[in-house]
Structures are given as structure tokens and as C-alpha cells.
Amino acid sequence: MTDKLTEICETKRGEVAARKAAVTVAELADRAAAQSAPRGFEAALRAKAASGFALIAEIKKASPSKGLIRADFRPAEHARAYQAGGAACLSILTDAPYFHGHEDYLVEARAACTLPVIRKDFMVDPWQCLEARAIGADAILIIAACLSDQQMAEIEAAAREQGMDALVEVHNEEEMERAARLKSRLIGVNNRDLKRFVTDLGTTERLAALAPEGTLLVAESGINTHEDILRLEKCGARTFLVGESLMRQDDVEAATRALLQG
Ligand SMILES: O=C(O)c1ccccc1NCC(=O)[C@H](O)[C@H](O)COP(=O)(O)O
């Protein structure tokens, strides 16, 4: 039986092929050129992590594992609340079929704040980097479990060409080794097994020491409380990607502050 991640990536390949056929590279390049310069995503995280905790706060309406997370979904409002609560960067899910995301959510959220934003989607083609920059993204995600070494390197190169940072996401030792062969030293350990949807903070604890020198390690998924952050700090993580636990709160700004400060 096909696992969910494989299914998502196959769906994405079909979607991307259709979108590529509908727009020329020249048109997309014009749109990318009209965007404001990329806001330094990795630089913002490193600056915050140097003296405290750096948070990538995720704007997430729904997920394959949990279904609908937030009914009153207002990306611009959430972006402002995250910034006021102390987030360093935003993550915006743009995948529609599985996360109820949309490119417009990234555009709206980025316009509502001054934080750098990562387009959180499933990259299967370097062309998506130009597409991401054309809507204003400052960074993209490379999920090692979805891609060969060559595909990862090509997507990373395309992101760099657009002036964007790449967050390379791993979930096990073998993927960490593969990530180490790339140029990016922004590596996320996803605590969620994307094939079985089980989260375990022990994943970051297990893999943290295997990150190559100079890495800014991002602990991703399943982080609910300030205590979780303090637990992950013990293995060297000072940067965190958090979605669901914040998106479920009525007062997102206060919840963000409490997550970071206790
Ligand atoms: O969130 C899911 O159910 C999911 C399923 C399949 C692939 C990816 C998935 N999530 C993407 C993410 O990595 C998370 O949205 C992100 O790390 C935040 O996680 P959380 O704080 O647990 O919402």
C-alpha cells in the first residue's frame, strides 16, 4: 500500500505539471522580479537563536493527520499575532489538497508583517523555487524523504538562484547524512514520522548530535509547551517550528509568548 507521503508527492507532481503548462518561465520571472527582495530567513533565525529561542510559527489550517485545525482561519491576523508574540519567522502551508492551504495565504501573511516566510509545501521540481519567489517566499522546504540526492541538490541550487534559503528536513540518520552533503546548514529534524503520523520529540534528541558543523538545527512538529522547548534545548536545539499547538489557541499572540517565555 502507498504511504501518505508518497501519495502527497505523487499528487504534487501532477499539480506542478499542470501549473507549469499554464504559465511561462518568463511570466513567473517577471512576477519574481516585481517582489520585494527576500527577507533573510536563516539570518533572522540565527540572530534570535544567538540570544534566546527562535520560533518559526506556522500558519496551518488543516493537516492530513488532524483534519481541520482552525475554522476561523485569517492568515494576516495570525501573522501579526505571531510577530507580536515574538516569532522570528513564519511558515505558511500552501498545499491545497492535504492542508487546505493556498498561495494567497502566503501573500496575505507576508504583507501583514515584516517577518521572513517559508513556503511550506512539497517541492518536487526546481521550477517551484521560481514559483515560490514569484509569490514572495523568502525560503523553501526540501524534504529528504521525498527526494533523491540529485533532486535535493537541484532544488537547493534553484532556491539559491532566487536568493532564498532552503530548510532541509530530515527524520532519520540516513537522511541527516544526505542533508550534510548539501550546502545549506539550516537543517530541520521533523519529529513527525510523515509516513505513520506519529510524533516523538526523541527524534530531535537522537539526531541533533549528527548535524554537520555550523548547522542551525530546527526542531519541528509535536511541540506543545515551553517545557517541550526546554527539553529540546538540552540536546542543543534553540530553533523550533510549531504549528498546530499555536493555531488551536484563541489568543495566538499570548500563546506564542507563553511558548517562548514560559
Ligand atoms: O502535519 C501533518 O499531519 C503532516 C502530514 C504529512 C506531511 C507533513 C505534515 N506536516 C508538516 C509539518 O512538518 C508540520 O506542519 C510542522 O512541522 C508543524 O508541526 P505541528 O507543530 O505538529 O503542527
Ligand as a Chemical Component Dictionary entry (heavy atoms), coordinates in Angstrom:
data_LIG
# 
_chem_comp.id                   LIG 
_chem_comp.type                 NON-POLYMER 
_chem_comp.pdbx_formal_charge   0 
_chem_comp.three_letter_code    LIG 
# 
loop_
_chem_comp_atom.comp_id 
_chem_comp_atom.atom_id 
_chem_comp_atom.alt_atom_id 
_chem_comp_atom.type_symbol 
_chem_comp_atom.charge 
_chem_comp_atom.model_Cartn_x 
_chem_comp_atom.model_Cartn_y 
_chem_comp_atom.model_Cartn_z 
_chem_comp_atom.pdbx_ordinal 
LIG O1  O1  O 0 1.081  17.795 9.925  1  
LIG C1  C1  C 0 0.861  16.733 9.298  2  
LIG O2  O2  O 0 -0.096 15.973 9.566  3  
LIG C2  C2  C 0 1.726  16.317 8.142  4  
LIG C3  C3  C 0 1.432  15.177 7.427  5  
LIG C4  C4  C 0 2.208  14.810 6.332  6  
LIG C5  C5  C 0 3.265  15.576 5.932  7  
LIG C6  C6  C 0 3.576  16.745 6.636  8  
LIG C7  C7  C 0 2.828  17.111 7.726  9  
LIG N1  N1  N 0 3.084  18.264 8.423  10 
LIG C8  C8  C 0 4.058  19.220 8.041  11 
LIG C9  C9  C 0 4.876  19.627 9.173  12 
LIG O3  O3  O 0 6.009  19.276 9.199  13 
LIG C10 C10 C 0 4.238  20.411 10.289 14 
LIG O4  O4  O 0 3.163  21.167 9.783  15 
LIG C11 C11 C 0 5.155  21.348 11.063 16 
LIG O5  O5  O 0 6.362  20.765 11.411 17 
LIG C12 C12 C 0 4.433  21.808 12.335 18 
LIG O6  O6  O 0 4.044  20.689 13.096 19 
LIG P1  P1  P 0 2.997  20.820 14.283 20 
LIG O7  O7  O 0 3.520  21.835 15.257 21 
LIG O8  O8  O 0 2.936  19.461 14.909 22 
LIG O9  O9  O 0 1.705  21.258 13.686 23 
# 
loop_
_chem_comp_bond.comp_id 
_chem_comp_bond.atom_id_1 
_chem_comp_bond.atom_id_2 
_chem_comp_bond.value_order 
_chem_comp_bond.pdbx_ordinal 
LIG O1  C1  DOUB 1  
LIG C1  O2  SING 2  
LIG C1  C2  SING 3  
LIG C2  C3  SING 4  
LIG C2  C7  DOUB 5  
LIG C3  C4  DOUB 6  
LIG C4  C5  SING 7  
LIG C5  C6  DOUB 8  
LIG C6  C7  SING 9  
LIG C7  N1  SING 10 
LIG N1  C8  SING 11 
LIG C8  C9  SING 12 
LIG C9  O3  DOUB 13 
LIG C9  C10 SING 14 
LIG C10 O4  SING 15 
LIG C10 C11 SING 16 
LIG C11 O5  SING 17 
LIG C11 C12 SING 18 
LIG C12 O6  SING 19 
LIG O6  P1  SING 20 
LIG P1  O7  DOUB 21 
LIG P1  O8  SING 22 
LIG P1  O9  SING 23 
# 
